């Protein structure tokens, strides 16, 4: 058993347990989605500014 869930223990011999290579693999997709939305919003704001839709005093 791996109480931490990090896949840090060595498993000797064949077995059903496969250690997880990345403990934060379930966080990466959400973070990537956040970065994608942020980059999209920044580029959209830049497009608005360049076309005069946003008045940046």
N, C-alpha and C positions, 0 to 999 in steps of 0.2 A: 504494500500500500504506500501511497505517496500523500502524506497528510497535508503537505504544502501545496500540492497540485502543480508544482513547477517542473516536474520531470527531472529532478536533480539526482535521483537515486539510480545507481547502475543496476540493470537487470541482467543476471547471468543466465544463459541458456534460453531456449526458445520459450516464448510465452505470449499470452494475449495482450500483455501490457506494453504499450509503445510510449516511451517518454516524449513529452511534448517539447519540441525544439525551441519554441518561443512562448514564454509565459504570458506575454502581453499580446498574443495574436488576436485575441477577441477585442482588444482595444484599438488595434491598428485600423481596421475598416472604418470605425466611427471617426477616428482622428483624421483619416484620409478624406472621409466625406466632409468633415468640418473644414479641412484645408481647401477642398475643392469649392465648397460653397463660399468660403472667405475669398478665395482668389477670384471667383466668378463675380462676387459682389464688388471687389476692388476694381476689376476691369470694367464692370458696368458703370461704377461711379466715375471712373476715368473717362469712359465714353460719354457719359452725360456731361461732365465738365468740359470735355473738348468740344462738345456740340452746343454748349451754352445753356444746358438745361438746369444746371445747378449754380446758384449764385453764391460763390464763396467770397464773402466780404473780407 
